[in-house]
């Protein structure tokens, strides 16, 4: 079914292939850059992935989802209300639990502002935020003269300073109607990272651009490979003020200082940061000699596959990993969060390479 073969669209400014992310993080470790995120160069074109391929990507490639527990369930079914169209998109998203929890606790700001230009109409539907990140939900529609291919750009500017915020991962999908993709409506999501050392943003401007093709082109297998077929909207901008409620939740910082061994080298679970939308885990190398590039690579590979499992009233929820940073003395990973659920426990599970003496390491973070 074509509708199922195009469930997920990766935007050209958003795609992050995990194998290359892994190599980029290792490169960052080698270069010794402090707190710098390493990802793929941005693609020149968006493309569709078959639903089955997306599931394989999520279950077997992405760090943190590689060994997802088969018993993972939702705490409760969430009614997304006006944002129901984004729910299908979110189900395959690494930030799904963050969004699901935010909507369950009404930790969301409905915007609903639109801008039109020619055949294009874009809407900033909603945002949610904490000290560490903003998640934008937006959509695009076209008239009969164009079919939406996706968003070729989605960014956020702080209007006071005139600077664009740090853009993270994103994804998108067409609206599903009667089992078929509606090529005239498209949903998108983008993560924007914040720096806690800077003032919390207030007045913001979303900057969106739509890519489209002529009618019938979306069913052409060559669509996306011939640049002459592509059309683009102007950059359409929507201003809004971020709800002050989002800065009321201070990030909780834990210093576990739990030491363990990866590939025969001493590593410490040095710091964990907890906020409504993000769980950040920092690992530190304990020996100076382990900071050499070949050793860093060996340690990184040994601890690559992880799970973050949150339990509320005994119900486990897997919090997926989204990306990683290279640091001079170690590395860190980012996970989705359901801290608004006030979980009873939060467990980090590190699965090492087959054959390692300790094939599974477990750390309870909410002691």
Rosetta silent file (secondary structure, phi, psi, omega in degrees, C-alpha in Angstrom):
SEQUENCE: XXXXXXXXXXXXXXXXXXXXXXXXXXXXXXXXXXXXXXXXXXXXXXXXXXXXXXXXXXXXXXXXXXXXXXXXXXXXXXXXXXXXXXXXXXXXXXXXXXXXXXXXXXXXXXXXXXXXXXXXXXXXXXXXXXXXXXXXXXXXXXXXXXXXXXXXXXXXXXXXXXXXXXXXXXXXXXXXXXXXXXXXXXXXXXXXXXXXXXXXXXXXXXXXXXXXXXXXXXXXXXXXXXXXXXXXXXXXXXXXXXXXXXXXXXXXXXXXXXXXXXXXXXXXXXXXXXXXXXXXXXXXXXXXXXXXXXXXXXXXXXXXXXXXXXXXXXXXXXXXXXXXXXXXXXXXXXXXXXXXXXXXXXXXXXXXXXXXXXXXXXXXXXX
SCORE:     score description
SCORE:     0.000 S_00000001
   1 L     0.000  130.436 -178.451    0.000    0.000    0.000 S_00000001
   2 H   -62.082  -34.989 -179.422    1.345    3.360   -1.027 S_00000001
   3 H   -62.674  -36.159 -179.630   -0.018    4.942    2.136 S_00000001
   4 H   -83.644  -22.259 -179.619    1.997    2.555    4.242 S_00000001
   5 H   -81.223   -5.405  179.805    5.060    2.761    2.017 S_00000001
   6 L  -133.090   37.880 -177.803    5.349    6.485    2.652 S_00000001
   7 L   -60.944  -39.424 -171.855    4.468    6.748    6.317 S_00000001
   8 E  -124.256  131.930  175.280    7.518    8.754    7.197 S_00000001
   9 E  -115.369  131.151  176.823    9.273   11.562    5.325 S_00000001
  10 E   -98.927  124.918 -176.861   12.674   12.802    6.420 S_00000001
  11 L   -75.281  151.563 -170.997   13.213   16.477    5.724 S_00000001
  12 L   -67.000  -24.644  177.712   16.323   17.516    3.852 S_00000001
  13 L   -94.654    7.823 -169.010   17.581   19.697    6.710 S_00000001
  14 L  -122.730  -26.522 -169.729   16.699   17.067    9.285 S_00000001
  15 L   -63.303  134.806  178.008   17.853   13.550    8.359 S_00000001
  16 L  -133.248  101.911 -178.827   20.495   12.053   10.660 S_00000001
  17 L   -80.838  129.227 -167.563   21.709    8.595    9.642 S_00000001
  18 H   -64.569  -36.697  178.988   22.896    6.795   12.711 S_00000001
  19 H   -59.354  -41.518  178.973   25.972    5.179   11.239 S_00000001
  20 H   -74.317  -33.267  174.626   27.291    8.580   10.230 S_00000001
  21 H   -60.698  -43.598  179.249   26.213   10.117   13.524 S_00000001
  22 H   -58.126  -47.475 -179.938   28.257    7.427   15.250 S_00000001
  23 H   -65.508  -36.175 -179.620   31.314    8.208   13.134 S_00000001
  24 H   -67.285  -40.069  177.353   30.818   11.922   13.650 S_00000001
  25 H   -62.982  -43.018  177.944   30.665   11.517   17.415 S_00000001
  26 H   -61.580  -40.549  177.868   33.838    9.449   17.323 S_00000001
  27 H   -61.105  -39.880  178.438   35.477   12.120   15.204 S_00000001
  28 H   -63.472  -38.650  177.186   34.450   14.678   17.774 S_00000001
  29 H   -63.140  -40.475 -179.605   36.010   12.597   20.482 S_00000001
  30 H   -64.483  -39.736 -178.475   39.189   12.397   18.448 S_00000001
  31 H   -79.429  -12.114  176.378   39.296   16.140   17.935 S_00000001
  32 L    69.842   28.131  179.540   38.621   16.714   21.623 S_00000001
  33 L   -76.727  138.579 -178.707   35.915   19.289   21.073 S_00000001
  34 L   -91.150  124.519  174.823   33.996   20.166   24.190 S_00000001
  35 L    54.668   43.242  177.762   30.169   19.888   24.058 S_00000001
  36 E  -114.133  127.674  179.624   29.931   19.902   20.287 S_00000001
  37 E   -82.870  139.986 -177.879   27.260   17.844   18.568 S_00000001
  38 L  -122.232  125.704 -179.048   28.329   15.976   15.459 S_00000001
  39 L  -142.314  178.793  177.561   25.877   14.932   12.787 S_00000001
  40 L   -61.677  150.108  164.701   25.597   14.369    9.074 S_00000001
  41 L   -60.624  150.671 -174.511   26.006   17.197    6.603 S_00000001
  42 L   -71.918  140.073 -178.994   22.561   18.297    5.578 S_00000001
  43 L   -72.348  158.056  177.087   20.988   16.508    2.668 S_00000001
  44 L   -89.583   -8.558 -175.341   20.032   18.281   -0.526 S_00000001
  45 L  -154.887  143.643  175.258   16.695   16.497   -0.862 S_00000001
  46 L   -80.967  163.297  177.590   14.062   14.845    1.265 S_00000001
  47 E  -155.335  159.678 -177.716   12.985   11.283    0.551 S_00000001
  48 E   -95.764  146.382  175.185   10.418    8.733    1.606 S_00000001
  49 E  -117.549  139.663  174.801   11.173    5.550    3.522 S_00000001
  50 L   -62.841  148.131 -177.464    8.979    2.461    3.477 S_00000001
  51 H   -58.634  -40.758  179.952    7.226    1.858    6.769 S_00000001
  52 H   -64.007  -39.247  179.297    8.952   -1.467    7.197 S_00000001
  53 H   -66.117  -36.237  178.428   12.335    0.129    6.577 S_00000001
  54 H   -64.126  -42.742  178.958   11.554    2.813    9.122 S_00000001
  55 H   -61.867  -42.561  177.871   10.703    0.182   11.726 S_00000001
  56 H   -61.599  -43.629  178.346   13.967   -1.608   10.978 S_00000001
  57 H   -57.102  -46.898 -175.784   15.824    1.703   11.291 S_00000001
  58 H   -69.247  -38.746 -172.808   14.223    2.415   14.638 S_00000001
  59 H   -85.980  -28.522 -169.815   14.602   -1.080   16.096 S_00000001
  60 H  -121.867   -6.109 -178.246   17.992   -2.152   14.822 S_00000001
  61 L  -118.411  -49.538 -173.887   20.085    0.892   13.987 S_00000001
  62 L   -63.586  128.104  174.229   19.363    3.850   16.219 S_00000001
  63 L   -59.282  136.740  178.982   21.340    3.788   19.483 S_00000001
  64 L    94.755  -19.366  177.027   18.975    3.493   22.393 S_00000001
  65 L  -113.353   -9.633 -174.496   16.275    1.769   20.350 S_00000001
  66 L   -55.149  -38.720 -178.560   18.405   -1.174   19.294 S_00000001
  67 L  -122.165   47.557 -179.674   17.273   -3.343   22.189 S_00000001
  68 L   -57.853  133.596 -178.708   13.871   -1.892   22.976 S_00000001
  69 L   -63.850  133.100  178.838   12.100   -3.948   25.618 S_00000001
  70 L   -68.908  -12.226 -178.424    9.239   -6.050   24.160 S_00000001
  71 L   -96.534    4.534 -179.185    7.238   -5.237   27.293 S_00000001
  72 L   -63.643  130.581  178.871    7.343   -1.466   26.766 S_00000001
  73 L  -137.310  169.674  176.814    3.845    0.031   26.987 S_00000001
  74 L   -85.163  148.491  176.117    2.255    3.415   27.314 S_00000001
  75 L   -63.107  -43.689  175.465    1.257    4.720   30.736 S_00000001
  76 L  -162.440  154.672  177.070   -2.131    5.614   29.284 S_00000001
  77 L   -68.016  136.693 -176.233   -3.669    6.380   25.916 S_00000001
  78 L  -111.315  131.757  173.678   -3.450   10.086   25.182 S_00000001
  79 L   -87.514  114.225 -176.396   -6.059   12.111   23.329 S_00000001
  80 L   -83.171   -4.131  175.048   -4.115   14.565   21.173 S_00000001
  81 H    53.888 -124.474 -179.147   -7.210   16.653   20.452 S_00000001
  82 H   -61.866  -17.900 -177.023   -6.472   19.384   17.897 S_00000001
  83 H  -101.124   16.414 -176.634   -3.062   17.820   17.318 S_00000001
  84 H   -55.960  -33.780  179.976   -4.386   14.351   16.424 S_00000001
  85 H   -61.440  -23.574  179.883   -2.948   14.677   12.920 S_00000001
  86 H   -86.313  -11.522 -174.005    0.548   14.708   14.443 S_00000001
  87 H   -65.427  -43.090  178.421    0.014   11.532   16.459 S_00000001
  88 H   -61.395  -40.760  177.458    0.674    9.180   13.536 S_00000001
  89 H   -62.490  -41.679 -173.827    3.837   11.140   12.753 S_00000001
  90 H   -70.952  -27.099 -173.671    4.945   10.988   16.368 S_00000001
  91 L   -59.203  -27.974  178.847    4.527    7.230   16.789 S_00000001
  92 L  -104.349   15.848 -174.452    7.767    6.609   14.881 S_00000001
  93 L   -97.875  142.082  177.976    9.555    9.614   16.354 S_00000001
  94 L   -66.456  -20.770  178.537   12.446    9.424   18.808 S_00000001
  95 L   -97.298   15.922 -173.019   10.813   12.259   20.766 S_00000001
  96 H   -58.248  -47.298 -176.407    7.435   10.536   20.981 S_00000001
  97 H   -65.898  -32.949  175.598    7.387    9.972   24.740 S_00000001
  98 H   -62.390  -46.068  179.821    8.369   13.585   25.395 S_00000001
  99 H   -68.380  -42.963 -178.587    5.462   14.793   23.253 S_00000001
 100 H   -60.144  -45.387  179.518    3.040   12.180   24.572 S_00000001
 101 H   -65.711  -40.946 -179.845    3.803   13.119   28.172 S_00000001
 102 H   -62.054  -43.658 -179.876    3.593   16.842   27.395 S_00000001
 103 H   -69.381  -38.067  178.979    0.158   16.481   25.815 S_00000001
 104 H   -60.556  -34.966 -177.366   -1.071   14.210   28.620 S_00000001
 105 L  -101.568   13.916 -179.593   -0.190   16.899   31.169 S_00000001
 106 L    55.379   32.867  176.833   -1.335   19.835   28.984 S_00000001
 107 L   -92.291   59.770 -173.000    2.290   20.958   28.870 S_00000001
 108 L  -145.359  149.711  176.483    1.718   22.304   25.376 S_00000001
 109 E  -119.779  111.885  177.531    1.086   25.698   23.820 S_00000001
 110 E   -77.895  126.233 -179.396   -1.398   25.764   20.955 S_00000001
 111 E  -101.305  -60.985  175.512   -0.405   28.454   18.440 S_00000001
 112 E    64.698   29.171  179.043   -2.642   27.889   15.394 S_00000001
 113 E  -100.982  138.283 -175.595   -1.242   30.830   13.380 S_00000001
 114 E  -126.136  155.763  174.474   -1.012   30.585    9.580 S_00000001
 115 E  -136.541  140.409 -179.384    0.633   32.446    6.706 S_00000001
 116 E  -120.112  148.812  172.456   -0.219   32.105    2.994 S_00000001
 117 E  -155.275  115.410 -178.168    1.709   32.788   -0.194 S_00000001
 118 L    57.786 -128.449 -178.703    0.451   31.701   -3.624 S_00000001
 119 L   -80.611   -1.707 -171.455   -0.559   28.019   -3.449 S_00000001
 120 E  -103.964  143.449  172.081    1.097   27.529   -0.064 S_00000001
 121 E  -139.909  123.089  177.341   -0.256   27.848    3.452 S_00000001
 122 E  -115.062  147.340 -179.747    1.847   27.016    6.511 S_00000001
 123 E  -131.292  130.293  168.951    0.611   26.791   10.090 S_00000001
 124 E   -89.432  104.207 -171.860    2.553   26.773   13.326 S_00000001
 125 E   -79.708  -45.398 -175.508    0.220   24.445   15.229 S_00000001
 126 E  -165.411  161.991  172.178    1.868   24.102   18.639 S_00000001
 127 E  -139.633  157.738  166.530    5.077   24.144   20.652 S_00000001
 128 E  -139.373  155.932 -172.837    6.298   22.683   23.910 S_00000001
 129 E  -158.256  160.961  165.928    9.531   23.598   25.678 S_00000001
 130 L  -145.340 -165.692 -177.829   11.731   23.361   28.731 S_00000001
 131 L   -64.547  -19.196 -171.048   15.128   24.809   29.648 S_00000001
 132 L  -106.377  -23.876 -174.985   16.866   22.492   27.194 S_00000001
 133 E  -160.989  159.430  171.579   14.753   22.311   24.065 S_00000001
 134 E  -121.382  137.223  172.159   11.722   23.439   22.105 S_00000001
 135 E  -112.346  121.271  179.024    9.616   21.053   20.017 S_00000001
 136 E  -101.544  137.081  171.993    7.710   22.707   17.147 S_00000001
 137 E  -117.383  125.465 -174.952    4.700   21.123   15.428 S_00000001
 138 E  -145.179  164.615 -177.700    3.754   22.694   12.093 S_00000001
 139 E  -145.541  163.625  179.406    1.885   21.836    8.913 S_00000001
 140 E  -138.191  143.042  172.872    1.586   22.838    5.270 S_00000001
 141 E  -131.770  156.818  175.850   -1.223   22.724    2.727 S_00000001
 142 E  -133.056  160.426  173.099   -1.376   23.529   -0.992 S_00000001
 143 L   -81.562 -171.428 -173.682   -4.143   24.161   -3.475 S_00000001
 144 L   -67.176  -13.911 -175.906   -4.784   21.874   -6.441 S_00000001
 145 L   -79.913  -12.446 -177.872   -1.884   23.349   -8.425 S_00000001
 146 L  -142.481  153.210  171.695    0.825   21.772   -6.225 S_00000001
 147 E  -113.960  134.801 -178.539    1.524   18.653   -4.167 S_00000001
 148 E   -72.424  126.534  173.724    3.512   19.009   -0.949 S_00000001
 149 E   -92.010  -32.955  179.671    6.823   17.184   -1.085 S_00000001
 150 E   156.599 -172.067  174.486    7.879   18.243    2.425 S_00000001
 151 E   -95.064  125.131  176.286    9.503   21.077    4.319 S_00000001
 152 E   -88.459   -8.258  177.580   12.813   22.198    2.844 S_00000001
 153 E  -164.754  141.653  175.437   13.473   24.342    5.907 S_00000001
 154 E  -154.249  111.822 -178.171   12.177   24.840    9.445 S_00000001
 155 E  -142.743  171.690 -173.538   14.027   27.015   11.930 S_00000001
 156 E  -135.464  128.302 -178.461   13.362   29.307   14.867 S_00000001
 157 E  -114.369  136.977  172.043   14.719   32.802   15.467 S_00000001
 158 E   -82.988  113.514 -170.502   14.832   34.735   18.716 S_00000001
 159 L   -69.254  -28.633  179.464   13.500   38.091   17.563 S_00000001
 160 L   -62.441  -46.477 -178.732   15.118   40.118   20.350 S_00000001
 161 L   -92.697  -18.235 -177.867   18.656   39.130   19.392 S_00000001
 162 L    76.208   12.884 -177.909   17.932   38.311   15.758 S_00000001
 163 E  -104.650  147.016  176.798   19.785   34.989   16.070 S_00000001
 164 E   -84.254  139.615  179.642   18.585   31.550   15.023 S_00000001
 165 L   -78.720  164.031 -174.806   18.463   28.889   17.713 S_00000001
 166 E   -69.379  113.704 -175.511   20.342   25.601   17.456 S_00000001
 167 E   -82.787  132.361  178.146   18.384   23.359   15.084 S_00000001
 168 E  -110.904 -150.230 -174.539   18.085   19.661   15.920 S_00000001
 169 E   -73.472  160.871  178.388   16.345   16.665   14.390 S_00000001
 170 E  -156.653  169.656  179.768   13.021   16.769   12.585 S_00000001
 171 E  -161.131  172.282  179.958   10.639   14.640   10.561 S_00000001
 172 E  -163.665  165.840  179.201    7.385   14.813    8.622 S_00000001
 173 E  -159.674  152.289  175.266    4.576   12.860    6.933 S_00000001
 174 E   -73.562  155.581  172.651    1.581   13.452    4.697 S_00000001
 175 E   -64.395  142.999  178.663   -1.932   13.428    6.089 S_00000001
 176 E  -104.132  122.682  179.689   -3.588   10.019    5.777 S_00000001
 177 E  -129.277  119.339  179.937   -7.125   10.003    4.333 S_00000001
 178 L    52.901   39.696  177.012   -9.045    6.748    3.744 S_00000001
 179 L    80.023    3.786 -179.451   -5.781    4.813    3.778 S_00000001
 180 E  -123.506  150.393  177.048   -4.125    7.040    1.185 S_00000001
 181 E   -71.447  132.389  171.884   -1.657    9.904    1.478 S_00000001
 182 E   -91.580  105.271 -175.084   -3.158   13.338    0.978 S_00000001
 183 E   -74.245    0.157  179.281   -0.431   15.101   -0.977 S_00000001
 184 E  -103.584    5.298  173.598   -1.987   18.476   -0.270 S_00000001
 185 E  -143.260  137.078 -173.972   -1.374   18.368    3.494 S_00000001
 186 E  -140.470  135.753  178.246    1.847   17.646    5.340 S_00000001
 187 E  -106.063  140.975  179.056    2.750   17.531    9.052 S_00000001
 188 E  -134.838  156.007  176.872    6.210   18.404   10.375 S_00000001
 189 E  -139.533  140.004  179.992    8.107   18.354   13.665 S_00000001
 190 E  -141.011  138.870  173.527   11.389   19.983   14.607 S_00000001
 191 E   -97.649  135.206  175.601   13.542   20.004   17.740 S_00000001
 192 E  -121.663  125.907 -177.951   15.325   23.224   18.688 S_00000001
 193 E   -90.327  141.871  179.286   18.051   23.034   21.357 S_00000001
 194 L  -113.845  155.322  177.238   18.441   25.710   24.022 S_00000001
 195 L  -105.508  114.835 -176.386   21.439   26.783   26.071 S_00000001
 196 L   -65.793  -17.924  179.885   20.567   26.998   29.783 S_00000001
 197 L   -77.188   -9.884  179.803   23.366   29.490   30.347 S_00000001
 198 L  -105.939  158.323  178.709   21.456   32.016   28.234 S_00000001
 199 L   -57.272  144.131  179.166   18.158   33.768   29.090 S_00000001
 200 L   -64.142  130.697 -176.465   15.054   31.728   28.370 S_00000001
 201 L   -67.946  149.249  179.662   13.659   32.832   24.982 S_00000001
 202 L  -123.154  -66.424 -179.071   10.362   34.709   24.864 S_00000001
 203 E   -90.691  121.375 -173.848    9.618   36.336   21.504 S_00000001
 204 E  -130.095  160.793  177.039   10.259   33.922   18.644 S_00000001
 205 E  -134.993  117.682  174.693    9.753   33.670   14.897 S_00000001
 206 E   -81.153  134.553 -177.233    9.234   30.377   13.065 S_00000001
 207 E  -121.383  107.837 -172.884   10.756   30.387    9.581 S_00000001
 208 E  -121.574  143.822  175.645    9.262   27.686    7.324 S_00000001
 209 E  -136.678  134.754 -176.433    9.719   26.801    3.659 S_00000001
 210 E  -104.886  137.905  171.202    7.717   24.223    1.693 S_00000001
 211 E  -103.242  137.918 -177.483    8.965   22.080   -1.185 S_00000001
 212 E  -143.900  169.310  177.207    6.343   20.969   -3.722 S_00000001
 213 E  -136.808  165.798  178.583    5.878   19.364   -7.123 S_00000001
 214 L   -68.208  157.440 -178.814    3.268   19.577   -9.867 S_00000001
 215 L   -53.002  135.239  179.915    0.142   17.386   -9.618 S_00000001
 216 L    90.741  -17.733 -176.305    0.870   13.694  -10.219 S_00000001
 217 H   -70.957  -27.226 -178.126    4.593   14.041   -9.585 S_00000001
 218 H   -64.631  -23.946  178.197    4.453   12.567   -6.070 S_00000001
 219 H   -88.830   -1.441  178.431    3.590    9.189   -7.612 S_00000001
 220 L   -82.538  122.307 -179.278    6.566    9.381   -9.977 S_00000001
 221 L   -57.180  -23.123 -178.616    9.398    7.127   -8.688 S_00000001
 222 L   -86.050   -2.991 -179.202   11.931    9.704   -9.869 S_00000001
 223 L   -59.951  131.297 -177.582   10.457   12.465   -7.724 S_00000001
 224 L    98.306   -9.809  179.286   13.153   13.939   -5.555 S_00000001
 225 L  -106.573  -14.266 -179.278   15.959   13.049   -7.956 S_00000001
 226 L  -114.972  106.284 -174.359   15.316   15.751  -10.557 S_00000001
 227 H   -62.294  -29.317 -178.206   15.849   19.209   -9.092 S_00000001
 228 H   -65.450  -20.300  179.403   14.051   20.899  -11.991 S_00000001
 229 H   -78.398  -15.330 -171.552   10.794   19.294  -10.831 S_00000001
 230 L   -87.044  142.804  173.311   10.940   20.991   -7.436 S_00000001
 231 E  -125.406  152.576 -176.259    9.176   24.214   -6.477 S_00000001
 232 E  -133.353  140.497  173.269    9.636   26.160   -3.261 S_00000001
 233 L   -74.193  163.547  166.532    7.523   28.573   -1.295 S_00000001
 234 L   -63.259  167.026  172.686    9.021   31.814   -0.021 S_00000001
 235 L   -72.822  117.255 -175.466   10.252   31.601    3.558 S_00000001
 236 E  -101.603  127.286 -168.675    7.032   32.009    5.500 S_00000001
 237 E  -118.504  137.672 -178.069    7.395   33.490    8.967 S_00000001
 238 E  -131.114  121.358 -179.756    5.153   33.282   12.033 S_00000001
 239 E   -95.646  146.642  177.475    5.850   35.245   15.213 S_00000001
 240 E  -159.241  164.904  176.184    4.710   34.173   18.668 S_00000001
 241 E  -109.435  126.274 -177.704    5.526   34.558   22.358 S_00000001
 242 L   -70.652  133.732 -178.447    6.620   31.443   24.208 S_00000001
 243 L   -61.042  132.871 -177.656    4.427   30.633   27.211 S_00000001
 244 H   -66.089  -17.727 -178.712    6.151   31.512   30.482 S_00000001
 245 H   -62.539  -23.909 -175.847    5.002   28.236   32.048 S_00000001
 246 H   -71.189  -21.800 -179.694    7.783   26.391   30.244 S_00000001
 247 H   -93.644    6.104  179.969   10.534   28.040   32.267 S_00000001
 248 H   -81.706  -15.347 -178.447    8.977   27.082   35.595 S_00000001
 249 L   -98.857  102.147  179.129   10.452   23.571   35.477 S_00000001
 250 L   -75.090  144.478  177.388   14.105   23.710   36.487 S_00000001
 251 L   -67.807  129.187  176.921   16.388   20.948   35.242 S_00000001
 252 E   -88.703  128.343 -177.580   17.159   18.431   37.973 S_00000001
 253 E  -113.983  129.035  179.868   20.828   17.436   38.032 S_00000001
 254 E  -118.815  140.981  177.955   22.051   14.169   39.570 S_00000001
 255 L  -117.734   84.385 -175.887   25.679   13.165   40.118 S_00000001
 256 L   -64.906  -37.121 -178.028   25.658    9.341   40.340 S_00000001
 257 L    48.627   46.888  177.912   29.482    8.984   40.170 S_00000001
 258 E   -99.181  122.855 -176.551   29.050    5.280   39.454 S_00000001
 259 E   -97.700  144.441  179.940   32.147    3.661   38.022 S_00000001
 260 E  -154.777  179.912 -176.011   32.144    0.695   35.678 S_00000001
 261 E  -120.434  131.984  173.151   34.216   -0.920   32.941 S_00000001
 262 E  -125.471  122.961  179.417   33.709   -0.781   29.194 S_00000001
 263 L    53.151   34.813  177.527   36.050   -2.772   26.971 S_00000001
 264 L    81.316    9.469 -177.629   38.446   -3.061   29.905 S_00000001
 265 E  -119.201  146.695 -176.522   38.571    0.690   30.554 S_00000001
 266 E   -83.142  127.711 -178.403   37.273    2.620   33.560 S_00000001
 267 E  -132.157  150.899  178.132   34.308    4.899   32.890 S_00000001
 268 E  -122.481  134.965  167.813   32.095    6.911   35.217 S_00000001
 269 E   -78.920   94.980 -165.100   28.408    7.732   34.947 S_00000001
 270 E   -85.771  -40.032 -172.994   29.192   11.280   35.935 S_00000001
 271 E  -154.472  142.344  176.053   26.015   13.336   35.539 S_00000001
 272 E  -130.678  130.404  178.114   22.339   12.978   34.650 S_00000001
 273 E  -114.250  131.694 -176.264   20.055   15.916   33.809 S_00000001
 274 E  -121.885  126.088  176.089   16.279   15.529   33.983 S_00000001
 275 L  -143.082  170.008 -175.603   13.724   17.926   32.485 S_00000001
 276 L   -56.031  -31.512 -175.090   10.185   17.532   31.098 S_00000001
 277 L  -112.698   -5.967 -170.279   11.351   16.924   27.508 S_00000001
 278 L  -148.717  138.170  167.341   14.917   15.661   27.884 S_00000001
 279 E  -118.064  123.206 -178.611   17.124   13.253   29.795 S_00000001
 280 E  -115.624  128.175 -179.133   20.840   13.928   29.317 S_00000001
 281 E  -117.433  129.077  179.192   23.479   11.391   30.412 S_00000001
 282 E  -116.085  129.799  176.993   27.180   12.255   30.641 S_00000001
 283 E  -109.234  143.903  179.888   29.960    9.680   30.796 S_00000001
 284 E  -125.148  140.417  173.498   33.539   10.497   31.827 S_00000001
 285 E   -83.153  132.802 -173.390   36.796    8.654   31.133 S_00000001
 286 L   -89.268  -22.748 -177.521   38.682    8.095   34.374 S_00000001
 287 L  -111.413  135.849 -177.669   42.173    7.520   32.997 S_00000001
 288 H   -58.212  -37.699 -178.436   44.114   10.098   31.025 S_00000001
 289 H   -66.182  -19.637 -179.360   45.411    7.456   28.644 S_00000001
 290 H   -77.990   -5.294  179.516   41.850    6.553   27.640 S_00000001
 291 H   -82.355   -6.435  176.523   41.439    9.935   25.960 S_00000001
 292 L   -66.899  145.604 -172.519   43.568    8.767   23.017 S_00000001
 293 H   -54.731  -50.480 -177.760   41.504    8.332   19.867 S_00000001
 294 H   -59.663  -35.413 -179.933   41.774    4.521   19.393 S_00000001
 295 H   -72.020  -43.075  177.507   40.786    3.953   23.033 S_00000001
 296 H   -56.004  -44.996 -179.337   37.891    6.411   22.859 S_00000001
 297 H   -61.010  -42.807 -179.736   36.593    4.612   19.804 S_00000001
 298 H   -63.743  -43.705 -179.969   36.813    1.253   21.555 S_00000001
 299 H   -66.157  -44.171 -179.027   34.972    2.537   24.658 S_00000001
 300 H   -59.729  -46.549 -179.613   32.317    4.263   22.602 S_00000001
 301 H   -64.968  -35.495 -179.044   31.571    1.160   20.562 S_00000001
 302 H   -66.892  -31.099 -178.145   31.425   -1.019   23.676 S_00000001
 303 L  -110.550   26.851 -172.289   28.742    1.175   25.244 S_00000001
 304 L   -70.898  -42.366 -171.705   26.869    2.137   22.106 S_00000001
 305 E   -92.139  117.252 -174.137   23.588    0.295   22.599 S_00000001
 306 E  -132.792  159.999  169.329   21.567    1.642   25.479 S_00000001
 307 E  -130.967  146.078  170.238   18.048    1.741   26.871 S_00000001
 308 E  -121.555  112.352 -174.547   16.467    4.279   29.180 S_00000001
 309 E  -114.736  120.761  176.895   13.452    2.715   30.873 S_00000001
 310 E  -102.271  139.943  178.584   11.038    4.750   32.977 S_00000001
 311 E  -127.251  127.249  175.115    8.468    3.026   35.216 S_00000001
 312 E  -124.763  120.221 -175.688    5.331    4.594   36.627 S_00000001
 313 L    53.518   38.422  176.463    3.113    2.343   38.767 S_00000001
 314 L    81.891   -4.049 -178.015    5.078   -0.613   37.448 S_00000001
 315 E   -92.995  119.339 -178.711    4.466    0.172   33.781 S_00000001
 316 E   -82.715  141.828  175.039    7.702    0.428   31.748 S_00000001
 317 E  -132.928  126.425  179.784    8.156    3.045   29.035 S_00000001
 318 E   -84.186  124.790  178.727   11.236    3.111   26.829 S_00000001
 319 L   -99.241  109.555 -171.410   12.700    6.608   26.400 S_00000001
 320 L   -71.838  150.273  176.106   14.474    6.629   23.064 S_00000001
 321 E   -84.343  140.191 -178.179   17.912    8.103   22.451 S_00000001
 322 E  -107.035  -41.503 -177.416   18.056   10.962   19.953 S_00000001
 323 E  -162.918 -179.647  179.862   21.690   11.970   19.529 S_00000001
 324 E  -143.533  159.148  179.922   25.097   12.152   21.178 S_00000001
 325 E  -123.097  143.127  168.821   27.878   14.653   21.839 S_00000001
 326 E   -90.865  137.356  178.559   31.630   14.225   21.894 S_00000001
 327 E  -129.552  158.276 -176.144   33.395   15.783   24.865 S_00000001
 328 L   -60.060  -40.005 -176.724   37.071   16.123   25.703 S_00000001
 329 L  -109.060   17.248 -179.850   36.839   13.821   28.713 S_00000001
 330 E   166.601 -145.513  178.604   33.964   11.576   27.665 S_00000001
 331 E  -155.751  168.670  177.132   30.659   11.698   25.844 S_00000001
 332 E  -141.376  156.662  177.192   26.957   12.259   26.459 S_00000001
 333 E  -127.891  149.554  177.799   23.651   11.009   25.103 S_00000001
 334 E  -111.575  137.706  179.460   20.228   12.621   24.931 S_00000001
 335 E  -126.482  158.344  170.805   16.995   10.716   25.539 S_00000001
 336 L   -68.182  171.815 -171.840   13.320   11.568   25.406 S_00000001
 337 L  -141.821  147.500  168.426   11.637   12.187   28.761 S_00000001
 338 L  -131.965   38.907 -177.738    8.430   11.546   30.667 S_00000001
 339 H   -63.171  -21.093  175.814    9.475   13.292   33.874 S_00000001
 340 H   -64.812  -21.914  177.693    6.070   15.023   33.944 S_00000001
 341 H   -77.565   -6.065 -176.993    4.642   11.588   34.818 S_00000001
 342 L    52.987   60.750 -174.978    6.704   11.621   38.023 S_00000001
 343 L   -63.760  151.946  178.146    8.064    8.099   37.396 S_00000001
 344 L   -75.409  -30.801 -179.333    8.886    5.765   40.270 S_00000001
 345 E  -149.321  157.795  177.432   12.144    4.670   38.652 S_00000001
 346 E  -143.914  113.833 -172.921   14.424    5.510   35.766 S_00000001
 347 E  -117.682  128.255  172.845   16.938    2.890   34.671 S_00000001
 348 E   -95.283  127.454  179.311   19.811    3.251   32.242 S_00000001
 349 E  -118.662  123.475  177.114   20.800   -0.039   30.592 S_00000001
 350 E  -110.140  120.920  177.938   24.061   -0.284   28.647 S_00000001
 351 E  -102.726  116.426 -177.247   24.445   -3.354   26.449 S_00000001
 352 L   -86.600  177.580 -179.075   28.077   -3.990   25.570 S_00000001
 353 L   -60.017  147.358  173.670   29.513   -5.919   22.655 S_00000001
 354 L   -55.857  137.332 -179.653   28.805   -9.659   22.493 S_00000001
 355 L    96.821  -15.219  177.005   31.546  -11.542   24.309 S_00000001
 356 L   -66.899  149.019 -177.968   32.221   -8.822   26.861 S_00000001
 357 L   -61.520  -43.374  175.530   32.441  -10.094   30.411 S_00000001
 358 L  -106.555   94.916 -175.360   29.661   -7.737   31.530 S_00000001
 359 L   -76.468  -15.092 -179.171   27.188   -7.870   28.669 S_00000001
 360 E  -147.717  124.388  178.644   24.616   -5.685   30.411 S_00000001
 361 E  -114.503  134.600 -177.293   25.103   -2.838   32.871 S_00000001
 362 E  -124.462  135.925 -179.642   22.159   -1.361   34.796 S_00000001
 363 E  -134.408  118.820  174.480   21.993    1.945   36.678 S_00000001
 364 E   -83.636  122.800 -171.946   18.985    3.179   38.667 S_00000001
 365 L   -97.076  -16.719 -178.017   18.942    6.965   38.364 S_00000001
 366 L  -110.361   65.034 -179.240   16.103    7.908   40.727 S_00000001
 367 L   -94.731    0.000    0.000   17.422    6.645   44.045 S_00000001
